[in-house]
Amino acid sequence: MAVEASGTASDLVQVVSLLAAGVIAVPLFKRLGLGSVLGYLLAGLAIGPFGLGLFTDAHAILHVAELGVVMFLFIIGLEMEPSRLWGMRRAIFGLGLVQVGACIAALTLVGVAMGFQPAVAFVAGTGFVLTSTAIVMQLLEERGTLSTPKGQRIVAILLLEDLAIVPLLAAVALLAPGGGETSGAERAWGIGIALLSVAALVAAGRWLLNPMFRLLAAAKAREVMTAAALLVVLGAALAMQLGGLSMAMGAFLAGVLLSESSFRHQLEADVEPFRGILLGLFFLGVGMSLDLAVIAANLGLILASVAAYMLVKSLVIYGIARALRASHAEGLERAALMAQGGEFAFVLYAAAAGAGIIDGTTNAILTATIILSMAMTPLMVIAFDRLGPKASPSTEGVEAPEDLVGSALVVGFGRFGQIASQPLIAQGCPVSIIDTSAENIRLAEGFGFKVYYGDGTRLDILRAAGAATARAILVCIDDRAMANRVAEIARAEFPLVPVLARARDREHAVELIQAGVAYQVRETVESALALGERALLTVGAEPEAAEAIMAEVRRRDAERLELETVGGIYAGLDLIRGNAAALHKAG
């Protein structure tokens, strides 16, 4: 009993240390601007075999934590409807194939130049080509670029790399001593099993998953729905693994198949907590796996390998990005994000070691090289953010205003400006429109609008856009400071032209009034009042009573705003109707 209690306490210490390492390191590193990934990696190193020694088998943790990567790919798949994935086919099989092929060739040559035998150089280079899906996806998510076009191009390359693990493992089998003796029938059998696994998963996704979730939803057992979500993710991963494909690819396909399901959001909510914890555990495990003894014994070779592989891979990625018409900034960002090796390299190197292509020491050196490159990636991204070029929108195909004449000038053509312009256009008024977003301008053209590229905070642009002859200037900019600046310039330079402005909130409305605008409206006030009136009718108020109440609400709001203009944002508090007294009375 005492021995059993001791073992339980030891296990609990390890669990607590894992949680504590993440809870302490991640907020600290994010506060320092270094990102969560680097925090997890260094925390893992601190508690691992070469730190405090709380763990001795980091690879066992990695095997479990790889499920975090699997769940991450499932959630990404939920965001990609089949039509959207089909639209990415050129990026996946075009950009992805070009980058993977070029990087394999270049990194194999690097290995040969470093003295490796051709077979070993090929294995080392191809392992480094397989970028870390976990790190890149996490960084894209933290940077808010996962759903942007440039982020989706990176996702397409990562998907191709996941697919590439299958032919690369087959190549390792062929390079093994006696591997060439593998019969064509055996290779065909392996390919057939892989295709059969994909077909079975697609069939299950189309005809089994939705009926299953409908039955479980009818049972109204929340814990069973969560278990079913995990069953789908892990079952799909297992099916792909048994078929010789990657677990992450299986989870991604399952997510895609469920992306149009009515249970999509429920599945995402159920899987998300497990994904976050296991993905953090994966990074901790990678940090623990950093064998400092191997690094110390082969320091020169490992540092040279990290530098050479990352530099050459970065140059190839950047060159391909530029050759395929990506901007200079996007090419550099892609190179910074994808210059490292990834978790699939561990699988490839283990297979190569088992086949006798590389020995144990070489495997340890290559693995340490991959882990160091993964640890370097957050630092490279930070360096890019601070030192790299700032992306500027392309103005190709858009025009600047010149001698425009109109009854109204609209400054800013986002969601607010588009609606505000409609009554004027319906009346037949000539309307001049300027905006600083080239993308918005191009999109507007497809809907029949002529929008000019111009910064409304510049007097020369306002003159060129016809502000001097306009009968009204509408300031519809989302940015608060810019809106104030446009209003101030317009009132000073064109005092006879009324300025009507969009306000972000009450405080901004006061600022605009003090800047001299003729009229301002808070961007949410009319929609909020309309919703409030509908709520009155819904709870049973008579239409006449609701109309009178709304008139009183509008009067009190306007009176309060007048008081705030003079006495500050807290003036007129007695005009606000609070619910505290009513709740106290009800209690």
N, C-alpha and C positions, 0 to 999 in steps of 0.2 A: 504493500500500500504506500509506503514511504517512497519507494522507487517510482511508482506510478505518479504520485503527487509531484515528485521532483521533475519528472519528464514533462508533465503538464505545465508546471511553472516555467520551465525552460522554453517551451513552445510559446507560452504567453509573452515571455520577455522578447522573443523574436518578433512576434506580431506587433507588440507595443513599440518596439524600436523602429520597425518599418513605418508605422503610422507617424511616429514622432519625427522621423527623418524628413518625411514629406511635408508634414505640417509646419516644421520649422524652416526648412531650406527653401521651399517654393515661394512663400510670401517674401522672405528676405531677398532672394535673388530677383524677384519681380520688382520689388521696391528699388533695388539697385539698377534696374533697367537691363538685367542680364537674361531674363526669360525663365520660364519654369523648367524647360528641358535641361538646361545646364545645372539648375538647382537639384533636380532629381539625380543627375549623373554624379555630381560631386557628393551628394548625400549618400548614394549607394557606395561610392568609394570609401566614405568615412566609416560606414558600419560594416563593410565587407571584410573579406579575409585579410586584406592589406591595410585595414584601418583599425577599428576597435575589435575586429574579429568576432562579431556577434553572429556572423554567418560563415559557413565553410564551403557550402555548395551553392554558388551563385547560379550555376546552370539549371539546377532544379527549379529555382524561382523563375528563371527566364522561360522555361518550358510552360509553366502555368501562366506567366504574365503575357506570353505571346497572344493569349486570348484577348487581351486589350486591343492589340492591333486588329485582330479578327473582328471585334465588335465595332471598332472605329470604321472599318471598311463597310460593315453592314449599314451603319448610319449614313455613310456617304452614299451607298447604293440607294437608300430610301429617298435621297434628294434627287435621284436621277431617274426620271421616267424613261422607258425604253425609247421613246421618240427622241428625247434629248441625248441619250447615249448613242443612238444611231446618227444623230447630227454630229457627234464627236468622232465618228469613225475615221475621218481623214487625219485628225490630230493623233489618234491612237496608233493607227497602222501606217501613217505617213511620218509625222514628226517623231513619234515614239520609235519606230523602226530605224529611222535615219540616225537618231541620237544614240540608241543602244548599239547599233552596228559600228558607228564611227568610234564610240568610246571603247568598245571591245578591241578594235584594231589598234588604237592608239595606246591603250593601257597594256596590251600584250607586248608591244614594242618597248614600253617602259620597263616591264619585267625582264625582258631579254637584255636590255641595256644594263640592268642592275646585276646581271650574272646568273639569273635563273635559267634552267633548262626550258626549252620552248613549251613543253606540256605544263610545267609548273607556272611559267609566266602567263600562259593562257588562263589557267585556273585562278591565279592571283588577280589578274586584270578583270576577268568577267565577274568575280566576286565583288570587286570594287565598283563595277558598273551599276550593280543593283542598289540603287539609292534607298536610304532608310525611309520607308513609307510612314512609319510612326513619327519620326522627327519632322519630316517635311509637312505632313498633314497638320501636326500640332502647331508648327510655326505659321502655316497659312491661316489656321483658325485664329490664332492669337493676333495676327496682323490684320484680320478682317478681309483677306483677299481670296478666300477659298472659292467663293461664288463668282468672282470677277473673271473676265475672259482670260487674263494671264494666269490666274490661279487654275482655271479649268484646263488650260494647256499643260500645266505641270501635272495635274491629276491624270490626264490622258497618257503622259509619258510613264507615270508610276504604274498605271494599269497595264501598259505594254510590258514593263519590266516584270510585273507579277506573272504575266503569261510566259515571259522568256525563261523563267526558272525551269520549265519543263524541258525544252530543247537543250538547255545548258546542262541539266543533270544527265540527259541522254548523251551529250558530248563527253561528259566526265566518264561515263561508263565505257564509251568507245576508246578514250585515251588510256584507260586502265590497262595494265599488263594483261594480255589475253582478252581485252575488251572488244577488239576487232573480230573475235570469234563469235560474238553474239549474232545469232541468225537473224535474217530479215523477218522471219515469221515472228520471232520474239519481240522485235521492235514494233512490228505492225500490231501485235497483240497489246503492247503497252499503249500505243496511240489509240487503239480501239477502246480500251478500258477507259482512258481519259475522256474520249468523246461520249462514251456511254454514260459516264458520271455526269457530264454536263447536261446531256439529254434528259436523264432521270431527274435532275434538279429542276430543269425548266418545266418538265411535265408536272412535277409536284407543285411547283410554284403557281402554275396556271390553273390546276384542277383540284388541288387538295387543300392548300393553305387557307384560302378565304372561307370555304365551308367549315373547316376546323375552327377558325377563329369565331365564326358566327355561332357555332354550337357552344363554345366556351363563354362567349359574351352572354348568351342566353342563361348560362348557369350562374352568372353574376358572382363569380369567385375571383376576386382581384389577384390573389396569389397564384391561382392557376393560370391566369393570363400572363403573368410575369414568367412563370415556369415555361409556358408555351413559347414565349418570345425567345427565351434562352435556348429552348430545344431547337427552334428553327435556326438560330445563328450557329450553334455548335453542331447541329446535325448536318447543315450545309457544309460547314468547314470540314467535318469528318468525311462526308461523301467525296469532296474534292481531294482530300488527302489520300483516301483509299484509291482514288483514280490516278494518283501520281501528280496531281495539281497542287497549288498552294491553298492552305486553309483560308487565307485572306481573300483569294479570288472566289472561293465558294460563298463566303459571307457576303461579299459584294454582289454576286449574282442573286442571292436570296433577297438582298435589299432592293435591287432593281425590280425583281419580280413582284415585290410587295409595295413598290413606290406608288402605284395607282389604287391600292387597296384602301377601303374606308377605315381600316384599322392602323393605317400608317403612323399617325401621331401617337396612338396608344403604344405601339411597338417601340417607337423612338423614346418615349418617356420611360418605358420599362427597362430598356437596355442601357440608357445613358448613364445611370449611376455606376453600373458594373464596368462600362467602358472606361469611364474616368479613373476609377480606382485601379483597374488592371493595367491601363496604359501607363499610369504613374509607376506602378509596380514594375512594368517592363523597363522603364528608364532606370529605376533603382537597380534592377538586375544587371543591366548593361554596365552601370558604374561599378558594381561589385565584381564583374567579370574582368575588370582591368587588372591583369597579372603584372604587378610591379616588379616581380623577380625576373620575369621574361624581358620586360622593358629595360631593366637595369643591365641585364647580361647582353642585350642586343640593341642598346640605346641608339647607336649611330645608324644602324641599318633601319630600325623602325622609324626614326625621325626622318631619315632620307626618303623612306618609302611613303610616309604620310605626305611630305612636302611634294614629292614627284607626282604621286597619283592624284592628289587634290589639284595641283597646278595644271597638269595636263588635262584632267577631266574638266576643269573649269574652262580652260581655253577651247576645248572641243565644243562644250555646251554653248559657250558664248558665240563661237564661230557659226555653229548651226543655227542658232537663234537669229543672228544677223543675216545669214544667207537666206533664211526663210522670212525675212522682212520684219522681224521684231525690232523694236526700238533699242537704242543703246542701253537705256536704263533697264528695260525688261530683260535684255540679254545678261547684263551684270547681275541682276537680282536672281534670275534663274540659275546662273552659275554659282552664286553664293549659297543658294538653298540646296542645290543638288550635287555639290562637289564631293560629298562624303560617300563612303560605302554604307551598306545597310544590313539589316537583320537577316536577310536571305543569304548573305555571304556566309554566315555561320553554317547554314544548311549545306551550301555548296562545298565549303572547305571540309566539313565533316564527311561528306560523301567522297571527296577526293582523298582524304586520309584513309577512309575505309577501303578504297579501291587501290591504295598503294601508290598513288601519284605523288603525294607529299607525305613527309614524315611528321611525327608529333611536334618536333621543335618548329618546323616551318609552319605548321598549322597554328601553333601558339603565336608565332611572330605575325602571321597574316591577320589573325583574330585581333591581336593588340593594335595592329595598324588600323583596322576597321573601327575599333572602339574609339581610338584617339581621334580619328577623322570625324566620328559622330559627335564627340565632345567639342571639337573645334567649330562645328557648324553654327551653333548659336552665336559664337564670337564673330564669325564671318558675317553673319546677318546683321549684327549690331554695327560692325564696321561699315557695311554697305549703307545702312540707314543713316549713319552719321557723316560718312565721307563720300558716299556715292552720289551720282547726279540725281537731282530731283526731277521726277517725271513731269513734263509739261504737255498739255493737251495739244494735239495737232489741229491747226486751223486750216488745213488743206480743204478746199472746196467751200469755204464760208467767206462771206463778204463783210467788209467794214462799212459802217454807215457813211454816206457822203451826200450832203445837201438834201436830206430827207424833209418832206413836208407832210404833216398829218394833223388831224384834229386832236389826237391823243398820242402820247409817248408812253409805252410800257417798258419799264426797266426791270428785267428779270422775267424769264418765261418758263418757270417751273410749274408745279401743280397748281399754285395759287394764281400766277399770272395768266395761265391758260384759261382758267375759268373766268377771271376778272375781265378778260378781253372780249368774251363772247357777247355780252349785251351791246358793246360799242360796235362790234362788227355787224351784229344783227340789225342795228340802227342804220348801218351804211356809212358809219364814220371812218375816214381814212386813219389807220392805226399804224404807227411805226413801233417796231419791237427790237430791243437789243438785249443780249445776254452774253455772259462770259464763258458759257459751256459750249464748246464746239460740238460735243456729242448731242446735247439738247437741240442745237440748231439743226443738225442733220436729221434727227428724229422728227422734228417739227415739220420739216419739208415734206416728209411722207404723209402728213396729215393736212397739207394744203396751206401751211403758214410760210411767210417770208420773214425770217428772223436774221438780224445782222449781228456780227460779232463786235462787242464793244463794252468797255468798262464804264458804268454810269458814274463812278466817282471821279472821272476825268472831265473837266469842263469842255475841252475840245471835242470829246466824243458826244457829250450832250448837245453841243451846238450842231455838230454834223448830223445828229439824229433828229433835229428839228425841234428841240426844246424851246427855242426862242419864239417860234410861231405856233406852238401847240396851245390848245385851249385847256388841256389838263395833262399833268404828268403823274403816272401811276407808278409808285415805288413798290414792287412786288418781290423784292429780294429776300431770300431766307436769312442771310447773314445780318445780324443786328447792327454791328458797327458800320458795315457798308451802307445799310439802309439809312442810318442817321447821317452819314456823310453825304449821300446823294440828296437827301432832303435839305441839308444845310446849304449845299452848293446851289441847288435849284432855287431856294428862297432868296439867296443873296444875289444871284446873277439874273434870275428871271422872276422878279417880284410880282409881276402881273399874272403869272401863270399859276393857277391853284395846284398844290401838290397833295395827292391822295396816297396814303401809305398803309402798308401792311405792318401790323405790330405783332411781335412774338408773344408778348404777355402784357399785363397791366403796367409794369415798370417801363417796358419799352414804349408803350402808348404814351406815358407821361413824357418820356424823352422826346418823342416825335412832336407832341403838342408844344413843348418848349422850343423845339427847332422851328416852329412856325408853320407846320402843315395845316392845310385847310380841313382835312378829314383824315382820320385814322380808324382802323378796325382791327381788333385782335383776331388773329387767324382762326381761332377756334370758337369765338363767342357765338356767331350765328348758328353754327352747327350744334353747339351745346344747348342753346336756347330752343332750337327746333326739337332736339331730343327731349328736353325737359317738358315742352308742351305736349309732345306725344305721350310721355310718361303720365302726365296729369290725366289725359283722356283715358289712358289704359287702366289707371286705378279707379276710374269712375267719375271724374269731374265732368260737369256739363260743359259743352263747348263755349257758352257765353262766360261761364265762371273761369274757365281756363284762359280765355282771351284777356279777361280783366286782370287775372293774376300775372300773366306774362307782361302786360303793359306796366304793371306796378314794379315787376322785377327789372324791366328795362329802365324805368324812371330812377329807381334807387341805384342801379349800376352807374348810370350816367352822372347822377349827383355825386356819388362817391368818387368817380374819376375826376370830377372838377375839384373836389376837396383835396385829392391826392396830388393834383398838379401844383397846388399851393403849399400843402402841409406835409407832403411826403407820402410814402406808400402805406403807412399805417393810419393815415387820416381817414375819417369816416367809417371807423369800425362799427359804430352803432347802426350803420345801414345794412350790415350783413346779418342775415338770419341764420343762426347756428342751430344745431339739433341737440346740443347738450342738455338744455333745460327740458325739452320734450322727453328725452330718454330718462332723465332723472325723475320726471313726473310719472312716466310709465312704470319705472322701477318701484 
